[in-house]
Amino acid sequence: MNDIACVGILVADCIAKPVKVIPDKGKLELVDSIGLYSGGCAASASINITKIGKKAVIIGKIGNDGFGMFMKSSLESHGVDTRGLKINAKGETSASLVMVNPDGERTFLHSVGTNGTFNEKDIDYDIVKSSNIIFVAGTMLMPTFDGKDCALFLSKCKALGKTTALDTAWDSLGRWMKLLAPCMPYIDYFLPSYEEAVQLSGKTKPEDIADVFLGMGPHTVVIKMGEDGCFIKSKLTGEKHFIDSFRVNAVDTTGAGDAFCAGFLSALVSGKSLYDAGRFANATGAHCVMAKGASTGIKSEREIEKFIADYDAGIL
């Protein structure tokens, strides 16, 4: 039995660091390092979940190419169950060129690849049945899955008695709630970033934003707020919490949101309260940004809990 099934995008991230300036056409600029890393919301979350110490399975699509085999191998090396991966012999695995600025912020060049053909029929429901939490990671980046297919999938998950969670990505096409609204009645935990939540809700205050979403179906809304931590509100428990972030030296913010989600859901698996799950999620995100790559800095649950204790004691 897997603790969490991560459904969504897989991306091979080619990361260049530090990129101080984008070269003019025909010119060259030097960087200190260029590396290939596993990325994409579902891939990063699943790896992070296993590094924390929980069991994860991934459901998504890759190509039968070098990037695809790298992704599969990387996932398996971290203990992720890859039985849910569909391999498209004619497609190219999604990939990104990630340019990391000296301050840790990122700029992307992206090829959608096989993420663009992933759909509900690609999903093996036997894997869903053998997982406790179903996490859709990367909504807005899967054109043949977002919207009706995702809503159908989530409705089937709820019919199977599963706990569902969903994280959004930035919608460069501006569709936003048109795609998300059909899914909302079937989501238990909704985990958008603040910027995405503003676009979706039309509100700017975290609690006002949460109230919009709570009225659409989810029982708990968790808004990721980066350096400002997170805001959690639940109509299931009546709780609401603003939870501060951990102040650390950010090296690379790639995958910070995915790390937060992995930390939050893993904390729920461990039986933590919403407040403690939020703190653990913030700490997991902090570990992510302290290293280069989406999953490199993630530690075990015990190590992250020690980090929290040391931080609270003023040791860090």
C-alpha positions as a Markdown table, in Angstrom:
| # | Residue | x | y | z |
|---|---|---|---|---|
| 1 | Met | 0.0 | 0.0 | 0.0 |
| 2 | Asn | 1.4 | 3.4 | -1.0 |
| 3 | Asp | 0.9 | 6.4 | 1.3 |
| 4 | Ile | 0.6 | 8.9 | -1.6 |
| 5 | Ala | 0.0 | 8.6 | -5.4 |
| 6 | Cys | 1.4 | 11.6 | -7.2 |
| 7 | Val | -0.4 | 12.3 | -10.5 |
| 8 | Gly | 0.9 | 14.8 | -13.0 |
| 9 | Ile | 3.9 | 16.2 | -14.8 |
| 10 | Leu | 7.4 | 14.9 | -15.0 |
| 11 | Val | 10.1 | 17.2 | -16.4 |
| 12 | Ala | 13.8 | 16.7 | -17.0 |
| 13 | Asp | 15.4 | 19.9 | -15.7 |
| 14 | Cys | 18.7 | 21.1 | -17.2 |
| 15 | Ile | 19.8 | 23.7 | -14.6 |
| 16 | Ala | 22.5 | 26.3 | -15.3 |
| 17 | Lys | 23.8 | 28.3 | -12.4 |
| 18 | Pro | 24.4 | 31.2 | -11.8 |
| 19 | Val | 23.1 | 33.0 | -14.9 |
| 20 | Lys | 24.1 | 36.6 | -14.4 |
| 21 | Val | 23.0 | 37.7 | -17.9 |
| 22 | Ile | 21.2 | 36.2 | -20.9 |
| 23 | Pro | 23.7 | 36.2 | -23.8 |
| 24 | Asp | 22.9 | 38.2 | -26.9 |
| 25 | Lys | 22.2 | 36.3 | -30.1 |
| 26 | Gly | 25.3 | 34.4 | -31.2 |
| 27 | Lys | 27.2 | 35.2 | -28.0 |
| 28 | Leu | 28.3 | 33.0 | -25.1 |
| 29 | Glu | 28.3 | 33.5 | -21.4 |
| 30 | Leu | 29.9 | 31.2 | -18.8 |
| 31 | Val | 28.2 | 29.7 | -15.8 |
| 32 | Asp | 29.7 | 27.7 | -12.9 |
| 33 | Ser | 27.7 | 24.5 | -13.5 |
| 34 | Ile | 25.1 | 22.8 | -15.7 |
| 35 | Gly | 23.4 | 19.7 | -14.4 |
| 36 | Leu | 20.5 | 17.4 | -15.2 |
| 37 | Tyr | 17.9 | 16.8 | -12.5 |
| 38 | Ser | 14.6 | 15.2 | -12.2 |
| 39 | Gly | 11.8 | 17.8 | -12.0 |
| 40 | Gly | 8.2 | 18.4 | -12.7 |
| 41 | Cys | 5.6 | 18.7 | -9.9 |
| 42 | Ala | 4.6 | 15.0 | -9.6 |
| 43 | Ala | 8.2 | 13.7 | -10.0 |
| 44 | Ser | 9.6 | 16.1 | -7.5 |
| 45 | Ala | 6.8 | 15.6 | -5.0 |
| 46 | Ser | 7.1 | 11.8 | -5.2 |
| 47 | Ile | 10.9 | 11.8 | -4.7 |
| 48 | Asn | 10.5 | 14.2 | -1.8 |
| 49 | Ile | 7.9 | 12.0 | -0.2 |
| 50 | Thr | 10.2 | 9.0 | -0.3 |
| 51 | Lys | 13.1 | 11.0 | 1.0 |
| 52 | Ile | 11.0 | 12.1 | 3.9 |
| 53 | Gly | 10.3 | 8.4 | 4.6 |
| 54 | Lys | 6.8 | 7.7 | 3.1 |
| 55 | Lys | 5.8 | 5.4 | 0.3 |
| 56 | Ala | 5.0 | 7.1 | -3.0 |
| 57 | Val | 3.9 | 6.0 | -6.5 |
| 58 | Ile | 3.9 | 8.2 | -9.5 |
| 59 | Ile | 1.3 | 8.3 | -12.3 |
| 60 | Gly | 2.3 | 10.2 | -15.5 |
| 61 | Lys | 3.7 | 9.9 | -19.0 |
| 62 | Ile | 7.3 | 10.0 | -20.4 |
| 63 | Gly | 8.9 | 9.4 | -23.8 |
| 64 | Asn | 11.1 | 6.5 | -24.8 |
| 65 | Asp | 14.1 | 8.7 | -25.0 |
| 66 | Gly | 17.2 | 9.7 | -23.0 |
| 67 | Phe | 15.3 | 12.2 | -20.8 |
| 68 | Gly | 12.5 | 9.7 | -20.1 |
| 69 | Met | 14.9 | 6.9 | -19.1 |
| 70 | Phe | 16.8 | 9.3 | -16.9 |
| 71 | Met | 13.5 | 10.3 | -15.2 |
| 72 | Lys | 12.4 | 6.7 | -14.6 |
| 73 | Ser | 15.9 | 5.7 | -13.3 |
| 74 | Ser | 16.1 | 8.7 | -11.0 |
| 75 | Leu | 12.6 | 8.0 | -9.6 |
| 76 | Glu | 13.4 | 4.4 | -9.0 |
| 77 | Ser | 16.8 | 5.2 | -7.4 |
| 78 | His | 14.9 | 7.2 | -4.7 |
| 79 | Gly | 12.4 | 4.3 | -4.1 |
| 80 | Val | 9.5 | 5.7 | -6.0 |
| 81 | Asp | 7.1 | 3.1 | -7.4 |
| 82 | Thr | 7.0 | 3.8 | -11.2 |
| 83 | Arg | 4.3 | 1.3 | -12.2 |
| 84 | Gly | 2.0 | 4.2 | -13.0 |
| 85 | Leu | 4.3 | 5.6 | -15.7 |
| 86 | Lys | 3.1 | 5.3 | -19.3 |
| 87 | Ile | 5.8 | 5.3 | -21.9 |
| 88 | Asn | 5.0 | 7.0 | -25.3 |
| 89 | Ala | 7.3 | 5.5 | -27.9 |
| 90 | Lys | 6.6 | 8.4 | -30.3 |
| 91 | Gly | 6.7 | 11.3 | -27.8 |
| 92 | Glu | 9.5 | 13.3 | -26.3 |
| 93 | Thr | 9.8 | 13.6 | -22.5 |
| 94 | Ser | 9.0 | 17.0 | -21.2 |
| 95 | Ala | 12.1 | 19.1 | -20.5 |
| 96 | Ser | 13.1 | 22.5 | -19.2 |
| 97 | Leu | 16.2 | 24.7 | -19.4 |
| 98 | Val | 16.3 | 26.4 | -16.0 |
| 99 | Met | 18.4 | 29.5 | -15.6 |
| 100 | Val | 19.1 | 30.3 | -12.0 |
| 101 | Asn | 19.9 | 33.9 | -11.1 |
| 102 | Pro | 22.5 | 34.7 | -8.5 |
| 103 | Asp | 19.7 | 35.5 | -6.0 |
| 104 | Gly | 18.2 | 32.0 | -6.5 |
| 105 | Glu | 15.2 | 33.0 | -8.7 |
| 106 | Arg | 14.6 | 31.1 | -11.9 |
| 107 | Thr | 13.8 | 31.7 | -15.6 |
| 108 | Phe | 12.6 | 28.8 | -17.8 |
| 109 | Leu | 12.6 | 27.5 | -21.4 |
| 110 | His | 10.1 | 24.6 | -21.5 |
| 111 | Ser | 9.1 | 21.9 | -23.9 |
| 112 | Val | 5.7 | 20.4 | -23.0 |
| 113 | Gly | 6.4 | 17.0 | -24.5 |
| 114 | Thr | 4.5 | 13.9 | -23.3 |
| 115 | Asn | 2.9 | 15.9 | -20.4 |
| 116 | Gly | 0.8 | 17.4 | -23.2 |
| 117 | Thr | -0.8 | 14.0 | -24.1 |
| 118 | Phe | -1.4 | 12.6 | -20.6 |
| 119 | Asn | -5.1 | 11.9 | -20.0 |
| 120 | Glu | -7.5 | 10.1 | -17.7 |
| 121 | Lys | -7.3 | 6.9 | -19.7 |
| 122 | Asp | -3.6 | 6.6 | -19.0 |
| 123 | Ile | -4.3 | 6.0 | -15.3 |
| 124 | Asp | -4.2 | 2.5 | -13.8 |
| 125 | Tyr | -7.0 | 2.6 | -11.1 |
| 126 | Asp | -5.5 | -0.5 | -9.4 |
| 127 | Ile | -2.7 | 1.8 | -8.4 |
| 128 | Val | -5.2 | 4.4 | -7.2 |
| 129 | Lys | -6.9 | 1.7 | -5.1 |
| 130 | Ser | -3.7 | 0.8 | -3.4 |
| 131 | Ser | -2.9 | 4.4 | -2.4 |
| 132 | Asn | -4.2 | 6.4 | 0.6 |
| 133 | Ile | -3.8 | 10.0 | -0.7 |
| 134 | Ile | -4.2 | 11.0 | -4.3 |
| 135 | Phe | -2.2 | 14.1 | -5.1 |
| 136 | Val | -2.7 | 15.9 | -8.5 |
| 137 | Ala | 0.5 | 17.9 | -9.1 |
| 138 | Gly | 0.8 | 20.4 | -11.9 |
| 139 | Thr | -2.8 | 21.3 | -12.8 |
| 140 | Met | -2.8 | 23.9 | -15.7 |
| 141 | Leu | 0.2 | 22.2 | -17.4 |
| 142 | Met | -1.6 | 19.1 | -18.7 |
| 143 | Pro | -3.8 | 20.2 | -21.6 |
| 144 | Thr | -5.4 | 16.8 | -22.3 |
| 145 | Phe | -6.0 | 16.1 | -18.6 |
| 146 | Asp | -6.8 | 19.5 | -17.0 |
| 147 | Gly | -10.5 | 20.3 | -16.6 |
| 148 | Lys | -13.0 | 17.6 | -17.4 |
| 149 | Asp | -10.6 | 14.6 | -17.4 |
| 150 | Cys | -9.1 | 15.7 | -14.0 |
| 151 | Ala | -12.6 | 16.2 | -12.5 |
| 152 | Leu | -13.6 | 12.7 | -13.8 |
| 153 | Phe | -10.5 | 11.2 | -12.2 |
| 154 | Leu | -11.0 | 13.0 | -8.9 |
| 155 | Ser | -14.6 | 11.9 | -8.8 |
| 156 | Lys | -13.6 | 8.3 | -9.2 |
| 157 | Cys | -11.0 | 8.7 | -6.5 |
| 158 | Lys | -13.6 | 10.0 | -4.1 |
| 159 | Ala | -16.0 | 7.2 | -5.1 |
| 160 | Leu | -13.2 | 4.8 | -4.0 |
| 161 | Gly | -13.0 | 6.5 | -0.6 |
| 162 | Lys | -9.7 | 8.2 | -1.2 |
| 163 | Thr | -8.4 | 11.5 | 0.3 |
| 164 | Thr | -7.6 | 13.9 | -2.6 |
| 165 | Ala | -5.2 | 16.9 | -2.8 |
| 166 | Leu | -4.4 | 19.2 | -5.7 |
| 167 | Asp | -1.7 | 21.8 | -6.4 |
| 168 | Thr | -1.9 | 24.3 | -9.2 |
| 169 | Ala | 0.7 | 25.7 | -11.6 |
| 170 | Trp | 0.8 | 29.1 | -13.3 |
| 171 | Asp | -1.6 | 29.2 | -16.2 |
| 172 | Ser | 0.1 | 31.2 | -18.9 |
| 173 | Leu | -3.0 | 30.8 | -21.1 |
| 174 | Gly | -5.2 | 32.5 | -18.6 |
| 175 | Arg | -7.9 | 29.8 | -18.3 |
| 176 | Trp | -7.7 | 29.5 | -14.5 |
| 177 | Met | -11.0 | 28.8 | -12.9 |
| 178 | Lys | -12.5 | 27.5 | -16.2 |
| 179 | Leu | -10.3 | 24.5 | -15.8 |
| 180 | Leu | -10.3 | 24.2 | -12.0 |
| 181 | Ala | -14.0 | 24.7 | -11.2 |
| 182 | Pro | -15.1 | 21.2 | -12.3 |
| 183 | Cys | -12.5 | 19.7 | -10.1 |
| 184 | Met | -13.2 | 21.6 | -6.9 |
| 185 | Pro | -16.1 | 19.5 | -5.5 |
| 186 | Tyr | -13.8 | 16.4 | -5.5 |
| 187 | Ile | -10.8 | 18.0 | -3.8 |
| 188 | Asp | -10.2 | 17.6 | 0.0 |
| 189 | Tyr | -6.9 | 19.6 | 0.3 |
| 190 | Phe | -6.3 | 22.5 | -2.1 |
| 191 | Leu | -2.7 | 23.8 | -2.1 |
| 192 | Pro | -2.2 | 26.7 | -4.5 |
| 193 | Ser | 0.5 | 29.3 | -4.3 |
| 194 | Tyr | -0.5 | 32.8 | -3.3 |
| 195 | Glu | 0.0 | 34.2 | -6.8 |
| 196 | Glu | -2.0 | 31.5 | -8.4 |
| 197 | Ala | -4.7 | 31.8 | -5.7 |
| 198 | Val | -5.1 | 35.5 | -6.4 |
| 199 | Gln | -5.6 | 34.8 | -10.1 |
| 200 | Leu | -8.2 | 32.0 | -9.3 |
| 201 | Ser | -10.2 | 33.8 | -6.7 |
| 202 | Gly | -10.0 | 37.5 | -7.6 |
| 203 | Lys | -9.1 | 38.2 | -3.9 |
| 204 | Thr | -5.9 | 39.4 | -2.4 |
| 205 | Lys | -6.2 | 38.7 | 1.4 |
| 206 | Pro | -5.3 | 35.1 | 2.2 |
| 207 | Glu | -8.4 | 34.4 | 4.3 |
| 208 | Asp | -10.7 | 35.9 | 1.7 |
| 209 | Ile | -9.0 | 33.7 | -0.9 |
| 210 | Ala | -9.5 | 30.6 | 1.2 |
| 211 | Asp | -13.1 | 31.4 | 1.8 |
| 212 | Val | -13.8 | 31.5 | -2.0 |
| 213 | Phe | -12.2 | 28.0 | -2.4 |
| 214 | Leu | -13.9 | 26.6 | 0.7 |
| 215 | Gly | -17.2 | 27.5 | -0.8 |
| 216 | Met | -16.4 | 25.4 | -3.9 |
| 217 | Gly | -15.8 | 22.0 | -2.3 |
| 218 | Pro | -12.4 | 21.5 | -0.6 |
| 219 | His | -12.6 | 21.2 | 3.2 |
| 220 | Thr | -9.1 | 22.6 | 3.7 |
| 221 | Val | -7.2 | 25.3 | 1.8 |
| 222 | Val | -3.4 | 25.7 | 2.2 |
| 223 | Ile | -2.0 | 28.8 | 0.5 |
| 224 | Lys | 1.8 | 28.7 | -0.1 |
| 225 | Met | 3.2 | 32.1 | 0.5 |
| 226 | Gly | 7.0 | 31.7 | -0.1 |
| 227 | Glu | 9.0 | 33.8 | 2.3 |
| 228 | Asp | 5.9 | 34.7 | 4.2 |
| 229 | Gly | 5.2 | 31.0 | 5.1 |
| 230 | Cys | 1.7 | 29.7 | 4.5 |
| 231 | Phe | -2.0 | 30.2 | 5.4 |
| 232 | Ile | -4.3 | 27.3 | 6.3 |
| 233 | Lys | -8.0 | 27.4 | 6.8 |
| 234 | Ser | -10.2 | 24.3 | 7.3 |
| 235 | Lys | -14.0 | 24.1 | 7.5 |
| 236 | Leu | -13.5 | 20.5 | 8.6 |
| 237 | Thr | -11.8 | 21.4 | 11.9 |
| 238 | Gly | -12.7 | 25.2 | 12.1 |
| 239 | Glu | -8.9 | 26.0 | 12.2 |
| 240 | Lys | -7.1 | 28.9 | 10.6 |
| 241 | His | -3.4 | 29.5 | 10.8 |
| 242 | Phe | -0.8 | 32.0 | 9.5 |
| 243 | Ile | 2.5 | 30.0 | 9.8 |
| 244 | Asp | 5.8 | 31.8 | 9.5 |
| 245 | Ser | 8.5 | 30.6 | 7.2 |
| 246 | Phe | 12.0 | 29.5 | 8.3 |
| 247 | Arg | 14.6 | 32.1 | 7.4 |
| 248 | Val | 17.4 | 30.4 | 5.4 |
| 249 | Asn | 19.9 | 31.2 | 2.7 |
| 250 | Ala | 18.2 | 30.4 | -0.6 |
| 251 | Val | 20.5 | 28.9 | -3.2 |
| 252 | Asp | 17.8 | 27.7 | -5.7 |
| 253 | Thr | 14.0 | 28.0 | -5.4 |
| 254 | Thr | 13.4 | 25.3 | -8.0 |
| 255 | Gly | 10.7 | 22.9 | -6.7 |
| 256 | Ala | 10.0 | 24.8 | -3.5 |
| 257 | Gly | 6.3 | 24.6 | -3.9 |
| 258 | Asp | 6.4 | 20.8 | -4.7 |
| 259 | Ala | 8.6 | 20.3 | -1.6 |
| 260 | Phe | 6.1 | 22.1 | 0.5 |
| 261 | Cys | 3.2 | 19.9 | -0.8 |
| 262 | Ala | 5.3 | 16.8 | -0.2 |
| 263 | Gly | 6.0 | 17.9 | 3.3 |
| 264 | Phe | 2.4 | 18.8 | 4.1 |
| 265 | Leu | 1.0 | 15.5 | 2.8 |
| 266 | Ser | 3.7 | 13.4 | 4.4 |
| 267 | Ala | 2.9 | 15.2 | 7.7 |
| 268 | Leu | -0.8 | 14.2 | 7.3 |
| 269 | Val | 0.3 | 10.6 | 6.8 |
| 270 | Ser | 2.2 | 10.8 | 10.1 |
| 271 | Gly | -0.9 | 12.1 | 11.8 |
| 272 | Lys | 0.3 | 15.6 | 12.5 |
| 273 | Ser | -2.2 | 18.4 | 13.2 |
| 274 | Leu | -2.8 | 21.0 | 10.5 |
| 275 | Tyr | -0.6 | 23.5 | 12.3 |
| 276 | Asp | 2.2 | 21.1 | 12.7 |
| 277 | Ala | 1.8 | 19.9 | 9.1 |
| 278 | Gly | 2.1 | 23.5 | 7.9 |
| 279 | Arg | 5.3 | 24.0 | 9.9 |
| 280 | Phe | 6.7 | 20.8 | 8.6 |
| 281 | Ala | 5.8 | 21.8 | 5.1 |
| 282 | Asn | 7.5 | 25.2 | 5.5 |
| 283 | Ala | 10.6 | 23.4 | 6.8 |
| 284 | Thr | 10.6 | 21.0 | 3.9 |
| 285 | Gly | 10.4 | 23.9 | 1.5 |
| 286 | Ala | 13.3 | 25.6 | 3.3 |
| 287 | His | 15.4 | 22.5 | 2.9 |
| 288 | Cys | 14.6 | 22.5 | -0.8 |
| 289 | Val | 15.8 | 26.1 | -1.4 |
| 290 | Met | 19.1 | 25.5 | 0.5 |
| 291 | Ala | 20.3 | 23.2 | -2.3 |
| 292 | Lys | 20.4 | 23.2 | -6.1 |
| 293 | Gly | 17.7 | 21.1 | -7.7 |
| 294 | Ala | 14.1 | 20.3 | -6.9 |
| 295 | Ser | 14.8 | 17.4 | -4.5 |
| 296 | Thr | 18.5 | 17.5 | -3.6 |
| 297 | Gly | 18.1 | 19.2 | -0.2 |
| 298 | Ile | 15.2 | 17.2 | 1.1 |
| 299 | Lys | 16.0 | 15.2 | 4.3 |
| 300 | Ser | 14.2 | 12.5 | 6.3 |
| 301 | Glu | 11.3 | 13.3 | 8.6 |
| 302 | Arg | 13.5 | 12.9 | 11.6 |
| 303 | Glu | 16.1 | 15.3 | 10.3 |
| 304 | Ile | 13.5 | 17.9 | 9.3 |
| 305 | Glu | 11.9 | 17.7 | 12.7 |
| 306 | Lys | 15.3 | 18.2 | 14.3 |
| 307 | Phe | 15.8 | 21.3 | 12.1 |
| 308 | Ile | 12.5 | 22.7 | 13.4 |
| 309 | Ala | 13.5 | 22.0 | 17.0 |
| 310 | Asp | 17.0 | 23.5 | 16.5 |
| 311 | Tyr | 15.5 | 26.6 | 14.8 |
| 312 | Asp | 13.0 | 27.1 | 17.6 |
| 313 | Ala | 15.8 | 26.8 | 20.1 |
| 314 | Gly | 17.9 | 29.4 | 18.3 |
| 315 | Ile | 20.6 | 27.0 | 17.4 |
| 316 | Leu | 20.3 | 27.7 | 13.7 |
